[in-house]
Amino acid sequence: MNIPRPAALATLAAATVFSAAQADFDRRDTGAECDGEDACGENKHSSPGATGTGVQLGPRPLYLVEGMDEGKLKDRLMRCQDGPFHLTDFSIAHRGAPMQFPEHSDLSYRAGARMGAGIVECDVTFTKDGELVCRHSECDLHTTTNIVATPLNDQCTVPWSGPYQDPKPLCCTSDLTLHEYKFLEAKIDASDPAADTPEGYLGGTASWRTDLYTGRAQVLTFQESIALNRELGVKHSPELKGATHPKRLKTIFGSQAAYAQKLIDELKSASVKPKDTWVQSFSKEDIMYWIEHEPVFARQAVYLDSIAPTAKPVIPRLTLDELKQLKNQGVQIFAPPMWALLAVNEAGKVIPSKYAEDITTAGLDIITWTFERSDLRKGAAKGGWYYQFDPTGNAIRKDAHMYKALHVLAKKVKVLGVFSDWPATVTYYANCMGLE
């Protein structure tokens, strides 16, 4: 097989520019976002003109702040425009910075850290020879890498073969050995099913994202991501992904428990400190395994909430009794999607949801996901899954209003941290509010 050798890992994250037009200012709110004298917080790092610690947030955070309605929250955030800005664990890089950089790539991780994310996530899945790699899914290579335009397409579970093919292309990390996987190039997660060439199939990028940084973004192993995080001075949040092909997982590892243990073993082999690590899973089985067998790492294990009221079958929210049971079983951190933690009251204000209140009552800490994963230029009514708490768009009427949601998550729900596809937005808020 004649496949070119992959380029060396890039060492410099590219600068970014946003070109979306700013929505007209909406003056209807009067500043009630900051309830009380200290609700908007005090900036502990507010020396005008200071250079900070190498963190570079770019133009987007201030662009959003300038577009906010006039009021106390906007005034507070405007005062922080000169920084300095620094790493904060409140800002968690979700797959790096995949709003514009190819997810789970070296460039994406570097960009996330450069934007001040104190924690960077690697979604962990596995290759054919049992090595752990960073991909959001065992079977997403056909939309997140260039595989269909390489000879490795032939090894896919379902190779790309033409427009509107049935069954659809399906390329999995478990189709490849680690050696083969490392020949791939990462790209923005997208595809064009109508394309009649493999190169065309690799298109389809959403208008609010970009392909500008595709071309030298390399895929990473879990070990490489750990080393890169160490180089960048950030902490780790590996998420153990479920298997698309459970039989392959069982053949390779023997059991789900062995797979969960391998993730911990790789952290240990790299001398990663448990206090610098938040292992995650949507599987309660994985969380319980870590609590029983790796209790030190389990202290900061994050149980991701699968709540999905529109799914078939529906996955309902946990009851208060179920949440209390989780706490009694040793779970410390619970992580619902951000929409599940928020609501809009009759006055059109964003408030904590009853679910958020119940999680707190149960004694669980909260991390949430995922900020900057929606196109809010037309408000929450068009903003998709993450803003379903405001289906009419009465509260979140434009992109700048995302800071309303973030403010409630931080100050009212009191989340420990927020995953973001563009960490600079969360870092700006966290630094301005003195959140570490």
Secondary structure as UniProt FT lines:
FT   TURN            32..33
FT   TURN            37..40
FT   TURN            48..49
FT   TURN            52..53
FT   HELIX           60..66
FT   HELIX           72..78
FT   TURN            79..82
FT   STRAND          88..93
FT   TURN            98..100
FT   TURN            103..104
FT   HELIX           106..114
FT   TURN            115..116
FT   STRAND          117..126
FT   TURN            128..129
FT   STRAND          132..134
FT   TURN            138..139
FT   HELIX           141..144
FT   HELIX           147..149
FT   HELIX           151..155
FT   TURN            163..164
FT   HELIX           173..175
FT   HELIX           178..181
FT   TURN            182..183
FT   STRAND          185..186
FT   TURN            193..194
FT   HELIX           198..201
FT   TURN            207..208
FT   TURN            212..213
FT   STRAND          218..219
FT   HELIX           222..232
FT   STRAND          235..240
FT   HELIX           246..253
FT   HELIX           256..269
FT   TURN            270..271
FT   HELIX           274..276
FT   STRAND          280..281
FT   HELIX           284..293
FT   HELIX           295..298
FT   TURN            299..300
FT   STRAND          302..304
FT   TURN            309..310
FT   HELIX           320..328
FT   TURN            329..330
FT   STRAND          333..335
FT   HELIX           338..341
FT   STRAND          342..344
FT   TURN            346..347
FT   STRAND          350..352
FT   HELIX           354..361
FT   TURN            362..363
FT   STRAND          365..371
FT   TURN            377..378
FT   HELIX           380..382
FT   HELIX           385..387
FT   TURN            388..389
FT   TURN            391..392
FT   HELIX           399..401
FT   HELIX           402..408
FT   HELIX           409..413
FT   STRAND          417..420
FT   HELIX           423..432
FT   TURN            433..434
//
